[in-house]
Amino acid sequence: MPERLTNTPRRPVAALRRLVLCACLSPLILPAHAQQPLEVDLEAPAEVRALLESHVRLLGDEVVLPEAGPDRSAMVRRARREVVELLATEGYFRPSVRFDREEAERWRLIVEPGQRAMVSVVTLRFAGALAEAGEAEQARIADLREAWTLGEGMAFRQAEWDAAKQRLLDQVGARLYAAARITRSRAEVDPEAGEVRLEVDIDSGPPFYLGALDVSGIDALPKGIVERYSTLEAGDPYDRDELLAFQAGLQNEPQFAAVIVEIDRDPARAAATPVRVQVAEALPKRLGFGVGYSTNTGYRVETSYRDVNLRKRGWELVSGIRLEQKRQSAFADVFLPPKQGKHRDSFGALLDRSDLEGLKVTSQAIGVARATQRDDIETRLALRLQHEELEPDGAEATSTRTVTGNWTWIKRSVDDLLDPRQGYVLEVQLGAGTTVAPSDRRFTRAYLRHVRYLSVADRDVLILRGELGATFAGSREGIPQDFLFRTGGSQSVRGYAYQSLGVEEGNATVGGRYLGTASAEYVHWLRPQWGVAAFVDTGDAADSRNEFDLKTGYGLGARWLSPAGPLAIDLAYGHDDSKLRLHFGVAIAF
């Protein structure tokens, strides 16, 4: 049905309402010239331009010019005040700030910062136990004065002044004086002379010594487990770095999801301040699955199981099964909590089978070990009972039982464990063993590995690596393959198959009593995460020094800096085999 339009006479009341509504809305409907945009051009030296453009509101993108003259004057005063305050933070205390407003909608802000004020005098005054101490603490005060970062003759900046005070407070409070505080600080400015006099008074408070651990958050884990990880002792002087190291060490343990270590900074408790340790326990059990590929041992699938609170004792069980094309293994290791954060004892069992270069090796082993970590040095002492069966292609199979002991010392002095660019890794191994009846063969083993990282230009790295090994015995018969040497493959002599360099026995390659390898690699990082490498490797493993014959490989590779460290894909040419081989693996041999 079509809509009908009607023409109804307007009533006087309705008309009046419309008039009132229009009167109310009229102040909101301004002429176009009341909302005029304003452009402000800045004329200032380059050293202050970026600061002013970032913080002066009048230099923003959308500025509207007020209609009323008093509002415009207020805008100018506010902008001038902002400029003066900003320049003062940079040490300019006598600036000239002018506005050119000849063009109604385009102003010019002209800034001449003037002379920058320089620090003329620095006065640091110390109070508290630090100032009353003996010769050693007076030497510490001298070091603090020497380390002051905003010295005489330097340009004054508010940010540097604040940073220098905070740094001084941190340095005093980092060791022994946990309640240190700044009681007075003053920057006295002489604008006429362009000078600033700095004064800082700092009270160290009393010396702090550690008391007992106050642990909270332990529920499922056994009581006392945190104390076993602790290297802190009651009566030790307070040292912030040691507390942070203790916290980081706990945080890295799988039993804990979060850790906070702090002390009570009340000066009244300085003689034995409690060390408060707040922990959140991690989920104790974890099941994992994985797949992967290596040019050394082929495709793999694996599963792992971890329990970090085995038998409710805080023991850590790490177990797994790995199935690779050329190697299969199953293992279970139990790690006990450390003793005073020093020694970590463990025991475990291993089943392993490999088929590499014509040599089938089947072994079963049980063993115990003690590992110790001190700063960047790790040591490990291990004792193992092992049964091994060897089946070389084209030669007689053998079976041996051995008892071995091995001591390992590793120093990792690098700038970054996952992405080293400078430093070195040094590893030394010394071992000995004997076969169990019916034969009785004794042997000893020595091994040395050194990797050197040299930073070149801004991002490039030169990596030099060398290995030497020797097993001392009348012959290699009866000695486990772990105590002999084979080489070749990724992280070894590239250009040759994995463990293909050794002693020929039948149609197989078995371990020899001597090892020597060397490598030089240059990595050029095209981007932060992508690089290319060129390398040359050489080495061999033999049963006597007279049979030692170096094999050389060289090639090019690609590098990707993954979260787990640099991954490498290398195409290498084996000079003696005249073959190209592709190698894939992690580019760090730790």
Secondary structure, DSSP 4 states (H G I P E B T S, - for coil): -PPPP--PPPPHHHHHHHHHHHHHHGGGS--GGGG-B-EEEEE--HHHHHHHHHH-GGGSS--B--SSHHHHHHHHHHHHHHHHHHHHHTTB-S-EEEEEEEETTEEEEEEE--PBPEEEEEEEEEESHHHHS-HHHHHHHHHHHHH-SS-TTSBP-HHHHHHHHHHHHHHHHTBT-TT-EEEEEEEEEETTTTEEEEEEEEE--S--BEEEEEEE--SSSPTTHHHHH----TTPBPBHHHHHHHHHHHHTSTTEEEEEEEE---GGGGGGEEEEEEEEEPPSEEEEEEEEEETTTEEEEEEEEEEEEETTTTEEEEEEEEEESSEEEEEEEEEPPPBTTTEEEEEEEEEEEEEETTEEEEEEEEEEEEEEEETTEEEEEEEEEEEEEEEETTS--EEEEEEEEEEEEEEEEES-SSS--SEEEEEEEEEEEEE-TT---EEEEEEEEEEEEEEETTTEEEEEEEEEEEEESS-STT--GGGSB-B-STTSSTTS-TT-BSEEETTEEE-BSEEEEEEEEEEEEEETTEEEEEEEEEEEEESSGGG---EEEEEEEEEEEETTEEEEEEEEEETTTTEEEEEEEES---
